[in-house]
Amino acid sequence: MRLTVLALDGVFDTGLTVLLDTFSTANELAAMQGIDRPLFDVQLVGVSGHVRTAMGLTACAALPDTARKPDWVIVPALNAKQPDQLVEALGRPDVAKGLAHLRGWQAEGVGMAGACIGTFLLAEAGVLDGREATTTWSLAPLFRQRYPQVRLDDSRMLVPAGPVVTAGAMMGHLDLALWLVRQASPQMAALVARFMLIDKRSSQARYIIPDHLAHADPLIERFERWARANLAAGFSLPAAASALAVSARTLQRRTEAVLGKSPLAFFQDMRVERARHLVSIGQSLDEIAGEVGYADTATLRTLLRRRLGRGVRELRTETRP
């Protein structure tokens, strides 16, 4: 399988190296298994013939016009973790050149893959228009506002959508790389996962921090403060809207536009986050249930298991040394 990694200046070092190391490991393990040719022919491409990473390292790279046609183009993340930094980066001349090459590869029928902020580059190039996709959960509000034509589901770690595949936050590069290995050989993917200690993570929902997302919009930030003060009382859309001096319809629309979910769903996220913290510090389930608005511990146990994929005992041991 021919792979082209399109890396722009300021690329997230870990994302780039995770991709290259995973494919290199797959080739090494294939050789150990007696396979006489590499599974992956990987070419690093940069719009200026070299790539300077966010940490200041420089790597030689082929120019896009001289690169051979790949089966997949992979776009790792830029190291721009804040919305204003990312918007500025997307306006750079070298990024514009990279986007033009992405459009050209797409027109030739090449598969397109991106992880974390690399998904913004795919969306900026129009590659994700009308498709399902995921992205780094921390910048999902910006993604929704900037690319309304993309069907975003930031709860998922990996979203294959025909000839395009996207992966979630930062270490989603690892999930993306393993998915591509799986396309070449499911058996080799399982072997690589064992050698590299890669856990199966179908969702990034349990990593999302509601408080962080709330700061993306003034109304959502006010709603988040109201919700935290009313976790024990339970959710009421009319009460929330009245307290925020907006209509229920306005609150509903804003949370869906910014967060991609209803006010009730966001309220439930905060309940889970608070309960998870209280479980980790050893508070009793009876006390926790009352504090987050549940009548009994059985409902709370079920909710935590369903939303976090782990039971109370596992959550209590997570923070122990």
Residue pairs with C-beta under 8 A, 6 or more apart in sequence:
1 39
1 40
1 41
1 71
1 72
1 180
1 183
1 184
2 40
2 41
2 43
2 68
2 69
2 70
2 71
2 72
3 23
3 40
3 41
3 42
3 43
3 70
3 71
3 72
3 73
3 74
3 180
4 42
4 43
4 45
4 67
4 70
4 72
4 73
4 74
4 105
4 110
5 16
5 19
5 20
5 42
5 43
5 44
5 45
5 73
5 74
5 76
6 45
6 46
6 64
6 73
6 74
6 75
6 98
6 101
6 102
7 16
7 44
7 45
7 46
7 51
7 53
7 59
7 61
7 76
8 46
8 47
8 51
8 78
8 92
8 94
8 95
8 98
8 121
9 46
9 48
9 51
9 52
9 94
10 52
10 53
10 54
10 78
10 79
10 80
10 89
11 51
11 53
11 54
11 76
11 77
11 78
11 79
12 53
12 54
12 76
12 77
12 78
12 79
12 116
12 117
12 170
13 53
13 54
13 55
13 57
13 79
14 170
14 171
14 173
15 76
15 77
15 115
15 116
15 118
15 170
15 173
16 51
16 53
16 76
16 173
18 171
18 173
18 174
18 177
19 74
19 76
19 115
19 173
19 176
19 177
20 42
20 44
22 174
22 177
22 178
22 181
22 192
22 196
23 39
23 40
23 42
23 177
23 180
23 181
24 42
25 192
25 195
25 196
26 39
26 40
26 181
26 184
26 185
26 188
26 189
26 192
27 38
27 39
27 40
29 188
29 191
29 192
29 195
30 38
30 39
30 185
30 188
31 38
33 188
33 191
39 181
39 184
39 185
39 188
40 181
40 184
43 62
43 67
43 68
43 70
44 51
44 59
44 60
44 61
44 62
45 61
45 62
45 63
45 64
45 67
46 59
46 61
46 62
46 63
47 63
47 64
47 94
47 97
47 98
47 101
48 63
48 94
49 60
49 61
49 62
49 63
50 58
50 59
50 60
50 61
51 58
51 59
51 61
52 58
53 59
53 79
54 78
54 79
64 97
64 98
64 101
69 108
69 110
70 105
70 110
71 110
71 111
72 110
72 111
72 112
72 113
72 180
73 102
73 105
73 110
73 111
73 112
73 113
74 113
74 114
74 115
74 118
74 176
74 180
75 102
75 112
75 113
75 114
75 115
75 118
75 119
75 121
75 122
76 114
76 115
76 116
76 118
76 173
77 115
77 116
77 117
77 118
77 136
77 170
77 173
78 86
78 89
78 117
78 118
78 120
78 121
80 86
80 88
80 89
80 117
81 117
81 138
81 139
83 139
83 142
83 216
86 117
86 120
86 139
86 142
87 142
89 95
90 120
90 121
90 124
95 121
95 124
98 121
99 121
99 124
99 125
102 112
102 121
102 122
102 125
102 127
103 125
103 126
103 127
105 112
106 112
106 125
106 127
109 163
110 163
111 163
111 164
111 165
112 122
112 127
112 163
112 164
112 165
113 164
113 165
113 166
113 167
113 176
113 180
114 121
114 122
114 166
114 167
114 176
115 166
115 167
115 168
115 172
115 173
115 175
115 176
116 135
116 136
116 167
116 168
116 169
116 170
116 172
116 173
117 135
117 136
117 139
119 128
119 133
119 134
119 135
119 136
119 143
119 166
119 167
120 135
120 139
120 143
120 146
122 128
122 133
122 164
122 166
123 129
123 133
123 143
123 146
123 147
123 150
124 147
127 164
128 147
128 150
128 161
128 164
128 166
129 149
129 150
130 149
130 150
130 151
131 150
131 151
131 161
131 162
131 164
132 151
132 152
132 153
132 159
132 161
133 150
133 151
133 152
133 153
133 159
133 161
133 164
133 166
134 152
134 153
134 154
134 155
134 156
134 157
134 158
134 159
134 166
134 167
134 168
134 172
134 204
135 143
135 152
135 154
135 166
135 168
135 169
136 154
136 168
136 169
136 170
136 172
137 154
137 155
137 168
137 169
137 204
137 205
137 207
137 208
137 213
138 169
138 209
138 212
138 213
140 152
140 154
140 213
140 259
140 260
141 213
141 216
141 217
141 258
141 259
142 216
143 150
143 152
143 154
144 152
144 257
144 258
144 260
145 257
145 258
152 260
153 159
153 260
154 168
154 204
154 208
154 260
155 203
155 204
155 205
155 208
156 168
156 202
156 203
156 204
157 167
157 168
157 172
157 175
157 201
157 202
157 203
157 204
158 165
158 166
158 167
158 168
158 172
158 175
158 176
158 179
158 202
159 165
159 166
159 167
160 179
165 176
165 179
165 180
166 176
167 173
167 175
167 176
167 179
168 175
168 204
169 204
169 207
172 204
174 196
174 198
175 198
175 201
178 189
178 192
178 193
178 198
181 188
181 189
181 192
182 189
192 198
193 200
203 309
205 307
206 307
206 308
206 309
208 269
209 273
210 224
210 266
210 269
210 270
210 273
211 224
211 273
213 220
213 258
213 259
214 220
214 221
214 223
214 224
215 221
216 258
217 254
217 258
219 244
219 246
219 250
219 251
219 254
220 254
220 255
220 258
220 259
220 266
222 244
223 240
223 244
223 251
223 255
223 263
223 266
224 266
224 270
226 240
226 243
226 244
227 235
227 240
227 266
227 267
227 270
228 270
228 274
230 239
230 240
231 267
231 270
231 271
231 274
231 291
231 292
231 293
232 290
232 291
232 292
232 293
233 293
234 293
235 263
235 264
235 267
235 268
235 293
237 248
237 251
237 252
237 263
237 264
238 248
240 248
240 251
240 263
241 247
241 248
241 250
241 251
244 251
251 263
252 262
252 263
255 261
255 262
255 263
255 266
256 262
259 266
261 269
268 303
268 307
271 292
271 293
271 294
271 303
272 303
272 304
272 307
272 308
274 291
274 292
275 288
275 291
275 292
275 300
275 303
275 304
276 304
276 308
276 315
278 287
278 288
278 291
278 292
279 285
279 288
279 304
279 312
279 315
279 316
280 315
280 316
280 318
280 319
281 319
282 316
285 297
285 300
285 301
285 312
286 297
288 297
288 300
289 295
289 296
289 297
289 299
289 300
292 300
294 300
294 303
301 311
301 312
304 310
304 311
304 312
304 315
305 311
308 315
310 318
